[in-house]
Amino acid sequence: ILESRNPNNIPPKLYKSVIEDVINEVRELFLDEGVDEQVLLELKTVSHQRRNIPASP
C-alpha cells in the first residue's frame, strides 16, 4: 500500500497520460488569456524531463 502512494512508483505511461490530459484541458484557457502556446509546450517538456519521460511532439 505504501508503495502505491510513492510518486516515484507512478508508471511512466500513466504520468505521461496525465500530463497530456492536463495540457489539452488548459490549452483553450491559456489561448483565451493570451498566453502563447509555446508556454504549454515548455511546461510539457519540463514535466517530462522531471520524470525522465521522452516528450512526444
PQR file of N, CA, C, O and H, with PARSE charges and radii, in Angstrom:
ATOM      1  N   ILE A   1       0.831  -1.193   0.000 -0.4000 1.5000
ATOM      2  CA  ILE A   1       0.000   0.000   0.000 -0.0000 2.0000
ATOM      3  C   ILE A   1       0.873   1.253   0.000  0.5500 1.7000
ATOM      4  O   ILE A   1       0.582   2.197  -0.734 -0.5500 1.4000
ATOM      5  N   LEU A   2       1.917   1.283   0.792 -0.4000 1.5000
ATOM      6  CA  LEU A   2       2.778   2.456   0.828 -0.0000 2.0000
ATOM      7  C   LEU A   2       3.452   2.699  -0.512  0.5500 1.7000
ATOM      8  O   LEU A   2       3.628   3.847  -0.920 -0.5500 1.4000
ATOM      9  H   LEU A   2       2.153   0.516   1.389  0.4000 1.0000
ATOM     10  N   GLU A   3       3.830   1.630  -1.197 -0.4000 1.5000
ATOM     11  CA  GLU A   3       4.489   1.792  -2.485 -0.0000 2.0000
ATOM     12  C   GLU A   3       3.583   2.484  -3.494  0.5500 1.7000
ATOM     13  O   GLU A   3       4.054   3.278  -4.308 -0.5500 1.4000
ATOM     14  H   GLU A   3       3.688   0.698  -0.865  0.4000 1.0000
ATOM     15  N   SER A   4       2.294   2.191  -3.448 -0.4000 1.5000
ATOM     16  CA  SER A   4       1.379   2.793  -4.413 -0.0000 2.0000
ATOM     17  C   SER A   4       1.192   4.292  -4.169  0.5500 1.7000
ATOM     18  O   SER A   4       0.725   5.006  -5.056 -0.5500 1.4000
ATOM     19  H   SER A   4       1.912   1.545  -2.787  0.4000 1.0000
ATOM     20  N   ARG A   5       1.546   4.768  -2.990 -0.4000 1.5000
ATOM     21  CA  ARG A   5       1.423   6.195  -2.678 -0.0000 2.0000
ATOM     22  C   ARG A   5       2.703   6.960  -2.970  0.5500 1.7000
ATOM     23  O   ARG A   5       2.721   8.188  -2.894 -0.5500 1.4000
ATOM     24  H   ARG A   5       1.925   4.188  -2.269  0.4000 1.0000
ATOM     25  N   ASN A   6       3.746   6.268  -3.296 -0.4000 1.5000
ATOM     26  CA  ASN A   6       5.024   6.891  -3.579 -0.0000 2.0000
ATOM     27  C   ASN A   6       5.021   7.413  -5.015  0.5500 1.7000
ATOM     28  O   ASN A   6       4.890   6.620  -5.947 -0.5500 1.4000
ATOM     29  H   ASN A   6       3.732   5.270  -3.358  0.4000 1.0000
ATOM     30  N   PRO A   7       5.162   8.724  -5.219 -0.5600 1.5000
ATOM     31  CA  PRO A   7       5.114   9.265  -6.579  0.2800 2.0000
ATOM     32  C   PRO A   7       6.215   8.730  -7.485  0.5500 1.7000
ATOM     33  O   PRO A   7       6.088   8.795  -8.708 -0.5500 1.4000
ATOM     34  N   ASN A   8       7.281   8.207  -6.917 -0.4000 1.5000
ATOM     35  CA  ASN A   8       8.356   7.646  -7.726 -0.0000 2.0000
ATOM     36  C   ASN A   8       7.964   6.327  -8.365  0.5500 1.7000
ATOM     37  O   ASN A   8       8.660   5.851  -9.262 -0.5500 1.4000
ATOM     38  H   ASN A   8       7.384   8.154  -5.924  0.4000 1.0000
ATOM     39  N   ASN A   9       6.862   5.723  -7.924 -0.4000 1.5000
ATOM     40  CA  ASN A   9       6.423   4.449  -8.470 -0.0000 2.0000
ATOM     41  C   ASN A   9       5.311   4.593  -9.504  0.5500 1.7000
ATOM     42  O   ASN A   9       4.739   3.591  -9.934 -0.5500 1.4000
ATOM     43  H   ASN A   9       6.297   6.110  -7.196  0.4000 1.0000
ATOM     44  N   ILE A  10       5.000   5.814  -9.908 -0.4000 1.5000
ATOM     45  CA  ILE A  10       3.966   6.017 -10.921 -0.0000 2.0000
ATOM     46  C   ILE A  10       4.518   5.538 -12.257  0.5500 1.7000
ATOM     47  O   ILE A  10       5.594   5.964 -12.675 -0.5500 1.4000
ATOM     48  H   ILE A  10       5.465   6.627  -9.559  0.4000 1.0000
ATOM     49  N   PRO A  11       3.784   4.654 -12.930 -0.5600 1.5000
ATOM     50  CA  PRO A  11       4.260   4.179 -14.232  0.2800 2.0000
ATOM     51  C   PRO A  11       4.404   5.344 -15.220  0.5500 1.7000
ATOM     52  O   PRO A  11       3.527   6.205 -15.288 -0.5500 1.4000
ATOM     53  N   PRO A  12       5.488   5.377 -15.974 -0.5600 1.5000
ATOM     54  CA  PRO A  12       5.714   6.482 -16.915  0.2800 2.0000
ATOM     55  C   PRO A  12       4.548   6.715 -17.877  0.5500 1.7000
ATOM     56  O   PRO A  12       4.227   7.863 -18.187 -0.5500 1.4000
ATOM     57  N   LYS A  13       3.915   5.648 -18.348 -0.4000 1.5000
ATOM     58  CA  LYS A  13       2.787   5.820 -19.274 -0.0000 2.0000
ATOM     59  C   LYS A  13       1.645   6.583 -18.613  0.5500 1.7000
ATOM     60  O   LYS A  13       1.026   7.444 -19.239 -0.5500 1.4000
ATOM     61  H   LYS A  13       4.176   4.716 -18.096  0.4000 1.0000
ATOM     62  N   LEU A  14       1.369   6.275 -17.367 -0.4000 1.5000
ATOM     63  CA  LEU A  14       0.293   6.957 -16.646 -0.0000 2.0000
ATOM     64  C   LEU A  14       0.648   8.426 -16.439  0.5500 1.7000
ATOM     65  O   LEU A  14      -0.173   9.312 -16.680 -0.5500 1.4000
ATOM     66  H   LEU A  14       1.872   5.576 -16.858  0.4000 1.0000
ATOM     67  N   TYR A  15       1.856   8.671 -15.996 -0.4000 1.5000
ATOM     68  CA  TYR A  15       2.288  10.045 -15.749 -0.0000 2.0000
ATOM     69  C   TYR A  15       2.217  10.857 -17.036  0.5500 1.7000
ATOM     70  O   TYR A  15       1.728  11.987 -17.036 -0.5500 1.4000
ATOM     71  H   TYR A  15       2.523   7.952 -15.800  0.4000 1.0000
ATOM     72  N   LYS A  16       2.707  10.280 -18.136 -0.4000 1.5000
ATOM     73  CA  LYS A  16       2.678  10.959 -19.426 -0.0000 2.0000
ATOM     74  C   LYS A  16       1.241  11.249 -19.846  0.5500 1.7000
ATOM     75  O   LYS A  16       0.949  12.325 -20.367 -0.5500 1.4000
ATOM     76  H   LYS A  16       3.104   9.362 -18.136  0.4000 1.0000
ATOM     77  N   SER A  17       0.359  10.305 -19.623 -0.4000 1.5000
ATOM     78  CA  SER A  17      -1.050  10.477 -19.974 -0.0000 2.0000
ATOM     79  C   SER A  17      -1.674  11.627 -19.184  0.5500 1.7000
ATOM     80  O   SER A  17      -2.436  12.422 -19.735 -0.5500 1.4000
ATOM     81  H   SER A  17       0.596   9.430 -19.200  0.4000 1.0000
ATOM     82  N   VAL A  18      -1.353  11.711 -17.916 -0.4000 1.5000
ATOM     83  CA  VAL A  18      -1.884  12.792 -17.073 -0.0000 2.0000
ATOM     84  C   VAL A  18      -1.369  14.143 -17.571  0.5500 1.7000
ATOM     85  O   VAL A  18      -2.135  15.100 -17.673 -0.5500 1.4000
ATOM     86  H   VAL A  18      -0.734  11.065 -17.469  0.4000 1.0000
ATOM     87  N   ILE A  19      -0.082  14.221 -17.878 -0.4000 1.5000
ATOM     88  CA  ILE A  19       0.493  15.469 -18.390 -0.0000 2.0000
ATOM     89  C   ILE A  19      -0.225  15.883 -19.672  0.5500 1.7000
ATOM     90  O   ILE A  19      -0.620  17.039 -19.826 -0.5500 1.4000
ATOM     91  H   ILE A  19       0.541  13.443 -17.794  0.4000 1.0000
ATOM     92  N   GLU A  20      -0.387  14.936 -20.583 -0.4000 1.5000
ATOM     93  CA  GLU A  20      -1.053  15.227 -21.857 -0.0000 2.0000
ATOM     94  C   GLU A  20      -2.483  15.713 -21.626  0.5500 1.7000
ATOM     95  O   GLU A  20      -2.920  16.684 -22.243 -0.5500 1.4000
ATOM     96  H   GLU A  20      -0.066  13.997 -20.457  0.4000 1.0000
ATOM     97  N   ASP A  21      -3.203  15.040 -20.742 -0.4000 1.5000
ATOM     98  CA  ASP A  21      -4.590  15.423 -20.457 -0.0000 2.0000
ATOM     99  C   ASP A  21      -4.678  16.839 -19.888  0.5500 1.7000
ATOM    100  O   ASP A  21      -5.530  17.627 -20.297 -0.5500 1.4000
ATOM    101  H   ASP A  21      -2.848  14.251 -20.241  0.4000 1.0000
ATOM    102  N   VAL A  22      -3.802  17.152 -18.954 -0.4000 1.5000
ATOM    103  CA  VAL A  22      -3.821  18.486 -18.339 -0.0000 2.0000
ATOM    104  C   VAL A  22      -3.497  19.553 -19.388  0.5500 1.7000
ATOM    105  O   VAL A  22      -4.187  20.569 -19.476 -0.5500 1.4000
ATOM    106  H   VAL A  22      -3.110  16.512 -18.622  0.4000 1.0000
ATOM    107  N   ILE A  23      -2.463  19.324 -20.171 -0.4000 1.5000
ATOM    108  CA  ILE A  23      -2.083  20.286 -21.212 -0.0000 2.0000
ATOM    109  C   ILE A  23      -3.248  20.506 -22.176  0.5500 1.7000
ATOM    110  O   ILE A  23      -3.564  21.643 -22.529 -0.5500 1.4000
ATOM    111  H   ILE A  23      -1.903  18.499 -20.100  0.4000 1.0000
ATOM    112  N   ASN A  24      -3.879  19.422 -22.596 -0.4000 1.5000
ATOM    113  CA  ASN A  24      -5.001  19.537 -23.533 -0.0000 2.0000
ATOM    114  C   ASN A  24      -6.192  20.271 -22.922  0.5500 1.7000
ATOM    115  O   ASN A  24      -6.881  21.020 -23.614 -0.5500 1.4000
ATOM    116  H   ASN A  24      -3.623  18.499 -22.310  0.4000 1.0000
ATOM    117  N   GLU A  25      -6.433  20.064 -21.644 -0.4000 1.5000
ATOM    118  CA  GLU A  25      -7.575  20.709 -20.979 -0.0000 2.0000
ATOM    119  C   GLU A  25      -7.368  22.208 -20.766  0.5500 1.7000
ATOM    120  O   GLU A  25      -8.333  22.971 -20.801 -0.5500 1.4000
ATOM    121  H   GLU A  25      -5.873  19.455 -21.082  0.4000 1.0000
ATOM    122  N   VAL A  26      -6.143  22.636 -20.549 -0.4000 1.5000
ATOM    123  CA  VAL A  26      -5.903  24.058 -20.275 -0.0000 2.0000
ATOM    124  C   VAL A  26      -5.508  24.849 -21.518  0.5500 1.7000
ATOM    125  O   VAL A  26      -5.426  26.076 -21.469 -0.5500 1.4000
ATOM    126  H   VAL A  26      -5.359  22.016 -20.521  0.4000 1.0000
ATOM    127  N   ARG A  27      -5.264  24.164 -22.623 -0.4000 1.5000
ATOM    128  CA  ARG A  27      -4.816  24.841 -23.849 -0.0000 2.0000
ATOM    129  C   ARG A  27      -5.758  25.997 -24.227  0.5500 1.7000
ATOM    130  O   ARG A  27      -5.307  27.125 -24.425 -0.5500 1.4000
ATOM    131  H   ARG A  27      -5.331  23.167 -22.662  0.4000 1.0000
ATOM    132  N   GLU A  28      -7.033  25.720 -24.324 -0.4000 1.5000
ATOM    133  CA  GLU A  28      -8.006  26.741 -24.734 -0.0000 2.0000
ATOM    134  C   GLU A  28      -8.016  27.918 -23.753  0.5500 1.7000
ATOM    135  O   GLU A  28      -8.060  29.074 -24.173 -0.5500 1.4000
ATOM    136  H   GLU A  28      -7.399  24.804 -24.163  0.4000 1.0000
ATOM    137  N   LEU A  29      -7.977  27.632 -22.465 -0.4000 1.5000
ATOM    138  CA  LEU A  29      -7.954  28.684 -21.451 -0.0000 2.0000
ATOM    139  C   LEU A  29      -6.706  29.553 -21.603  0.5500 1.7000
ATOM    140  O   LEU A  29      -6.789  30.780 -21.546 -0.5500 1.4000
ATOM    141  H   LEU A  29      -7.941  26.692 -22.123  0.4000 1.0000
ATOM    142  N   PHE A  30      -5.561  28.919 -21.796 -0.4000 1.5000
ATOM    143  CA  PHE A  30      -4.319  29.670 -21.977 -0.0000 2.0000
ATOM    144  C   PHE A  30      -4.422  30.578 -23.202  0.5500 1.7000
ATOM    145  O   PHE A  30      -4.074  31.757 -23.141 -0.5500 1.4000
ATOM    146  H   PHE A  30      -5.494  27.922 -21.843  0.4000 1.0000
ATOM    147  N   LEU A  31      -4.901  30.020 -24.311 -0.4000 1.5000
ATOM    148  CA  LEU A  31      -5.007  30.809 -25.538 -0.0000 2.0000
ATOM    149  C   LEU A  31      -5.999  31.953 -25.370  0.5500 1.7000
ATOM    150  O   LEU A  31      -5.758  33.059 -25.854 -0.5500 1.4000
ATOM    151  H   LEU A  31      -5.184  29.062 -24.361  0.4000 1.0000
ATOM    152  N   ASP A  32      -7.109  31.698 -24.690 -0.4000 1.5000
ATOM    153  CA  ASP A  32      -8.104  32.749 -24.433 -0.0000 2.0000
ATOM    154  C   ASP A  32      -7.519  33.889 -23.601  0.5500 1.7000
ATOM    155  O   ASP A  32      -7.920  35.043 -23.752 -0.5500 1.4000
ATOM    156  H   ASP A  32      -7.305  30.800 -24.296  0.4000 1.0000
ATOM    157  N   GLU A  33      -6.581  33.562 -22.734 -0.4000 1.5000
ATOM    158  CA  GLU A  33      -5.958  34.572 -21.869 -0.0000 2.0000
ATOM    159  C   GLU A  33      -4.745  35.230 -22.525  0.5500 1.7000
ATOM    160  O   GLU A  33      -4.086  36.075 -21.919 -0.5500 1.4000
ATOM    161  H   GLU A  33      -6.256  32.624 -22.612  0.4000 1.0000
ATOM    162  N   GLY A  34      -4.457  34.836 -23.768 -0.4000 1.5000
ATOM    163  CA  GLY A  34      -3.355  35.454 -24.494 -0.0000 2.0000
ATOM    164  C   GLY A  34      -1.994  34.849 -24.211  0.5500 1.7000
ATOM    165  O   GLY A  34      -0.970  35.423 -24.581 -0.5500 1.4000
ATOM    166  H   GLY A  34      -4.993  34.149 -24.259  0.4000 1.0000
ATOM    167  N   VAL A  35      -1.970  33.699 -23.563 -0.4000 1.5000
ATOM    168  CA  VAL A  35      -0.703  33.026 -23.282 -0.0000 2.0000
ATOM    169  C   VAL A  35      -0.291  32.258 -24.534  0.5500 1.7000
ATOM    170  O   VAL A  35      -1.089  31.511 -25.099 -0.5500 1.4000
ATOM    171  H   VAL A  35      -2.801  33.232 -23.262  0.4000 1.0000
ATOM    172  N   ASP A  36       0.934  32.439 -24.959 -0.4000 1.5000
ATOM    173  CA  ASP A  36       1.435  31.779 -26.159 -0.0000 2.0000
ATOM    174  C   ASP A  36       1.467  30.265 -25.964  0.5500 1.7000
ATOM    175  O   ASP A  36       1.784  29.779 -24.878 -0.5500 1.4000
ATOM    176  H   ASP A  36       1.583  33.046 -24.500  0.4000 1.0000
ATOM    177  N   GLU A  37       1.139  29.535 -27.010 -0.4000 1.5000
ATOM    178  CA  GLU A  37       1.127  28.074 -26.913 -0.0000 2.0000
ATOM    179  C   GLU A  37       2.513  27.515 -26.587  0.5500 1.7000
ATOM    180  O   GLU A  37       2.624  26.406 -26.064 -0.5500 1.4000
ATOM    181  H   GLU A  37       0.881  29.930 -27.891  0.4000 1.0000
ATOM    182  N   GLN A  38       3.556  28.266 -26.888 -0.4000 1.5000
ATOM    183  CA  GLN A  38       4.915  27.830 -26.569 -0.0000 2.0000
ATOM    184  C   GLN A  38       5.074  27.597 -25.064  0.5500 1.7000
ATOM    185  O   GLN A  38       5.840  26.728 -24.648 -0.5500 1.4000
ATOM    186  H   GLN A  38       3.465  29.167 -27.313  0.4000 1.0000
ATOM    187  N   VAL A  39       4.362  28.361 -24.259 -0.4000 1.5000
ATOM    188  CA  VAL A  39       4.410  28.185 -22.805 -0.0000 2.0000
ATOM    189  C   VAL A  39       3.917  26.789 -22.435  0.5500 1.7000
ATOM    190  O   VAL A  39       4.513  26.125 -21.587 -0.5500 1.4000
ATOM    191  H   VAL A  39       3.739  29.067 -24.597  0.4000 1.0000
ATOM    192  N   LEU A  40       2.832  26.341 -23.065 -0.4000 1.5000
ATOM    193  CA  LEU A  40       2.321  24.991 -22.806 -0.0000 2.0000
ATOM    194  C   LEU A  40       3.335  23.935 -23.222  0.5500 1.7000
ATOM    195  O   LEU A  40       3.540  22.948 -22.515 -0.5500 1.4000
ATOM    196  H   LEU A  40       2.348  26.880 -23.754  0.4000 1.0000
ATOM    197  N   LEU A  41       3.959  24.144 -24.359 -0.4000 1.5000
ATOM    198  CA  LEU A  41       4.958  23.183 -24.825 -0.0000 2.0000
ATOM    199  C   LEU A  41       6.141  23.115 -23.860  0.5500 1.7000
ATOM    200  O   LEU A  41       6.680  22.038 -23.605 -0.5500 1.4000
ATOM    201  H   LEU A  41       3.792  24.945 -24.933  0.4000 1.0000
ATOM    202  N   GLU A  42       6.539  24.268 -23.328 -0.4000 1.5000
ATOM    203  CA  GLU A  42       7.635  24.294 -22.359 -0.0000 2.0000
ATOM    204  C   GLU A  42       7.234  23.599 -21.059  0.5500 1.7000
ATOM    205  O   GLU A  42       8.029  22.861 -20.478 -0.5500 1.4000
ATOM    206  H   GLU A  42       6.102  25.142 -23.536  0.4000 1.0000
ATOM    207  N   LEU A  43       6.005  23.832 -20.603 -0.4000 1.5000
ATOM    208  CA  LEU A  43       5.527  23.155 -19.390 -0.0000 2.0000
ATOM    209  C   LEU A  43       5.523  21.642 -19.585  0.5500 1.7000
ATOM    210  O   LEU A  43       5.923  20.886 -18.699 -0.5500 1.4000
ATOM    211  H   LEU A  43       5.358  24.431 -21.075  0.4000 1.0000
ATOM    212  N   LYS A  44       5.070  21.222 -20.739 -0.4000 1.5000
ATOM    213  CA  LYS A  44       5.031  19.799 -21.056 -0.0000 2.0000
ATOM    214  C   LYS A  44       6.447  19.215 -21.061  0.5500 1.7000
ATOM    215  O   LYS A  44       6.691  18.154 -20.488 -0.5500 1.4000
ATOM    216  H   LYS A  44       4.744  21.836 -21.458  0.4000 1.0000
ATOM    217  N   THR A  45       7.367  19.916 -21.711 -0.4000 1.5000
ATOM    218  CA  THR A  45       8.749  19.446 -21.792 -0.0000 2.0000
ATOM    219  C   THR A  45       9.379  19.348 -20.410  0.5500 1.7000
ATOM    220  O   THR A  45      10.023  18.350 -20.086 -0.5500 1.4000
ATOM    221  H   THR A  45       7.168  20.778 -22.177  0.4000 1.0000
ATOM    222  N   VAL A  46       9.196  20.376 -19.601 -0.4000 1.5000
ATOM    223  CA  VAL A  46       9.765  20.375 -18.247 -0.0000 2.0000
ATOM    224  C   VAL A  46       9.170  19.241 -17.415  0.5500 1.7000
ATOM    225  O   VAL A  46       9.885  18.562 -16.678 -0.5500 1.4000
ATOM    226  H   VAL A  46       8.674  21.187 -19.864  0.4000 1.0000
ATOM    227  N   SER A  47       7.866  19.042 -17.536 -0.4000 1.5000
ATOM    228  CA  SER A  47       7.211  17.964 -16.787 -0.0000 2.0000
ATOM    229  C   SER A  47       7.778  16.606 -17.174  0.5500 1.7000
ATOM    230  O   SER A  47       8.032  15.762 -16.315 -0.5500 1.4000
ATOM    231  H   SER A  47       7.285  19.593 -18.134  0.4000 1.0000
ATOM    232  N   HIS A  48       7.973  16.402 -18.471 -0.4000 1.5000
ATOM    233  CA  HIS A  48       8.540  15.134 -18.930 -0.0000 2.0000
ATOM    234  C   HIS A  48       9.990  14.982 -18.457  0.5500 1.7000
ATOM    235  O   HIS A  48      10.396  13.903 -18.027 -0.5500 1.4000
ATOM    236  H   HIS A  48       7.767  17.088 -19.169  0.4000 1.0000
ATOM    237  N   GLN A  49      10.753  16.052 -18.538 -0.4000 1.5000
ATOM    238  CA  GLN A  49      12.156  15.991 -18.128 -0.0000 2.0000
ATOM    239  C   GLN A  49      12.297  15.672 -16.642  0.5500 1.7000
ATOM    240  O   GLN A  49      13.190  14.923 -16.245 -0.5500 1.4000
ATOM    241  H   GLN A  49      10.423  16.928 -18.887  0.4000 1.0000
ATOM    242  N   ARG A  50      11.422  16.236 -15.831 -0.4000 1.5000
ATOM    243  CA  ARG A  50      11.496  15.997 -14.385 -0.0000 2.0000
ATOM    244  C   ARG A  50      11.249  14.537 -14.045  0.5500 1.7000
ATOM    245  O   ARG A  50      11.740  14.044 -13.030 -0.5500 1.4000
ATOM    246  H   ARG A  50      10.697  16.844 -16.153  0.4000 1.0000
ATOM    247  N   ARG A  51      10.491  13.841 -14.885 -0.4000 1.5000
ATOM    248  CA  ARG A  51      10.192  12.427 -14.649 -0.0000 2.0000
ATOM    249  C   ARG A  51      10.978  11.515 -15.582  0.5500 1.7000
ATOM    250  O   ARG A  51      10.759  10.304 -15.596 -0.5500 1.4000
ATOM    251  H   ARG A  51      10.091  14.242 -15.710  0.4000 1.0000
ATOM    252  N   ASN A  52      11.905  12.098 -16.372 -0.4000 1.5000
ATOM    253  CA  ASN A  52      12.699  11.326 -17.331 -0.0000 2.0000
ATOM    254  C   ASN A  52      11.824  10.549 -18.309  0.5500 1.7000
ATOM    255  O   ASN A  52      12.066   9.373 -18.580 -0.5500 1.4000
ATOM    256  H   ASN A  52      12.082  13.082 -16.360  0.4000 1.0000
ATOM    257  N   ILE A  53      10.812  11.223 -18.830 -0.4000 1.5000
ATOM    258  CA  ILE A  53       9.897  10.631 -19.801 -0.0000 2.0000
ATOM    259  C   ILE A  53      10.118  11.342 -21.130  0.5500 1.7000
ATOM    260  O   ILE A  53      10.070  12.571 -21.187 -0.5500 1.4000
ATOM    261  H   ILE A  53      10.616  12.178 -18.610  0.4000 1.0000
ATOM    262  N   PRO A  54      10.359  10.587 -22.200 -0.5600 1.5000
ATOM    263  CA  PRO A  54      10.526  11.244 -23.502  0.2800 2.0000
ATOM    264  C   PRO A  54       9.250  11.979 -23.899  0.5500 1.7000
ATOM    265  O   PRO A  54       8.159  11.410 -23.843 -0.5500 1.4000
ATOM    266  N   ALA A  55       9.384  13.228 -24.295 -0.4000 1.5000
ATOM    267  CA  ALA A  55       8.222  14.016 -24.723 -0.0000 2.0000
ATOM    268  C   ALA A  55       7.889  13.681 -26.161  0.5500 1.7000
ATOM    269  O   ALA A  55       8.778  13.540 -27.002 -0.5500 1.4000
ATOM    270  H   ALA A  55      10.270  13.690 -24.341  0.4000 1.0000
ATOM    271  N   SER A  56       6.611  13.556 -26.434 -0.4000 1.5000
ATOM    272  CA  SER A  56       6.188  13.339 -27.814 -0.0000 2.0000
ATOM    273  C   SER A  56       5.913  14.687 -28.444  0.5500 1.7000
ATOM    274  O   SER A  56       5.554  15.636 -27.746 -0.5500 1.4000
ATOM    275  H   SER A  56       5.890  13.671 -25.751  0.4000 1.0000
ATOM    276  N   PRO A  57       6.074  14.785 -29.741 -0.5600 1.5000
ATOM    277  CA  PRO A  57       5.856  16.079 -30.412  0.2800 2.0000
ATOM    278  C   PRO A  57       4.435  16.561 -30.308  0.5500 1.7000
ATOM    279  O   PRO A  57       4.106  17.630 -30.823 -0.5500 1.4000
TER
END
